[in-house]
Amino acid sequence: MYKVRQTTTKKRFFNLLEKTTVKEFNFKSYNNAVIFALSEQINIIYSIPWITCKPILKRPFEIYMREKEFIRVAEKNPLHFVGIRSVKNVDLKNYYYYLISSNKLQKLKKHI
């Protein structure tokens, strides 16, 4: 079982009060948790092997690129990432989310 926590903060009354909300999403497979974390730009995935065990932290952005990283790298080397010679007519932000939603995560891996 994999758990992804999403926290959002809202500031009210001229930034004097802050309200934080925490949402937890449970996934049965690691692949679904990674796809959700990449699309929502969430840094940590908690892996819970058993109920009595301490959760294991997994960081998807150590393996995969963030949106800004992908845009920067794809502009430098568009033939490898997009498959065309120039990226003038391509919206790279939408292409990044297309790769995530279509489960083509191989192009988003960092080359370390």
C-alpha positions as CSV (number, residue, x, y, z in Angstrom):
1,M,0.0,0.0,0.0
2,Y,1.3,3.4,-0.9
3,K,0.2,6.7,0.6
4,V,0.6,10.2,-0.9
5,R,0.0,13.2,1.3
6,Q,-0.9,16.5,-0.3
7,T,-0.7,19.6,1.9
8,T,-2.0,23.0,0.8
9,T,-1.8,26.3,2.7
10,K,-4.2,29.2,2.3
11,K,-3.5,32.6,3.7
12,R,-6.3,34.8,4.8
13,F,-6.8,38.3,6.3
14,F,-3.8,40.0,4.7
15,N,-1.5,37.0,5.3
16,L,-2.1,37.0,9.0
17,L,-3.8,33.7,9.3
18,E,-2.8,30.4,7.6
19,K,-4.9,27.4,7.1
20,T,-3.3,24.1,6.1
21,T,-5.2,21.2,4.8
22,V,-3.8,17.7,4.4
23,K,-5.3,15.1,2.1
24,E,-4.1,11.5,2.0
25,F,-4.5,9.3,-1.1
26,N,-4.0,5.6,-1.0
27,F,-2.8,3.5,-3.9
28,K,-2.3,-0.2,-4.3
29,S,0.5,0.0,-6.9
30,Y,3.6,2.0,-6.9
31,N,3.1,3.0,-10.5
32,N,-0.2,4.7,-9.8
33,A,1.3,6.5,-6.8
34,V,4.2,7.8,-8.9
35,I,1.9,9.0,-11.7
36,F,-0.3,10.9,-9.2
37,A,2.8,12.4,-7.4
38,L,4.3,13.5,-10.7
39,S,1.1,15.1,-11.9
40,E,0.6,16.9,-8.6
41,Q,4.3,17.7,-8.1
42,I,4.4,15.9,-4.7
43,N,7.9,15.2,-3.3
44,I,7.3,12.2,-1.0
45,I,5.5,8.8,-1.3
46,Y,5.1,6.7,1.8
47,S,5.3,3.0,1.3
48,I,3.7,0.9,4.0
49,P,4.6,-2.8,3.7
50,W,2.8,-3.9,6.8
51,I,0.5,-2.3,9.3
52,T,2.9,-2.5,12.2
53,C,6.0,-1.3,10.2
54,K,7.3,2.2,10.0
55,P,6.6,3.8,6.5
56,I,9.4,3.9,4.0
57,L,9.9,7.2,2.2
58,K,10.3,7.2,-1.6
59,R,11.1,10.4,-3.5
60,P,10.0,10.3,-7.1
61,F,11.9,13.4,-8.2
62,E,15.2,11.8,-7.5
63,I,14.5,9.5,-10.5
64,Y,12.1,11.6,-12.6
65,M,12.4,15.2,-13.8
66,R,10.2,18.0,-12.6
67,E,8.2,20.0,-15.0
68,K,10.6,22.9,-15.2
69,E,13.6,20.6,-15.6
70,F,11.9,18.8,-18.4
71,I,11.0,22.0,-20.2
72,R,14.6,23.2,-19.9
73,V,16.1,19.9,-21.1
74,A,13.6,19.4,-23.9
75,E,14.4,22.9,-25.3
76,K,18.1,22.0,-25.5
77,N,17.6,18.6,-27.0
78,P,14.1,18.5,-28.7
79,L,14.9,15.6,-31.0
80,H,15.4,13.1,-28.2
81,F,12.5,14.2,-25.9
82,V,9.8,15.4,-28.3
83,G,10.9,13.8,-31.6
84,I,11.0,17.0,-33.7
85,R,13.8,19.5,-34.5
86,S,12.3,22.6,-32.9
87,V,9.9,23.2,-30.0
88,K,8.4,26.5,-31.3
89,N,5.0,24.9,-32.0
90,V,4.9,22.5,-29.1
91,D,3.6,23.3,-25.7
92,L,6.1,21.4,-23.5
93,K,4.0,21.8,-20.3
94,N,1.1,19.9,-21.8
95,Y,3.5,17.4,-23.4
96,Y,5.0,16.7,-19.9
97,Y,1.6,16.0,-18.5
98,Y,0.7,13.9,-21.5
99,L,3.8,11.7,-20.9
100,I,2.7,11.2,-17.3
101,S,-1.0,10.4,-18.0
102,S,-0.1,8.0,-20.8
103,N,2.4,6.2,-18.5
104,K,5.4,7.0,-20.7
105,L,7.7,7.7,-17.8
106,Q,10.9,6.5,-19.5
107,K,11.3,9.9,-21.2
108,L,11.1,11.7,-17.8
109,K,13.9,9.7,-16.2
110,K,17.0,11.7,-15.2
111,H,20.2,10.6,-16.9
112,I,22.6,10.4,-14.0
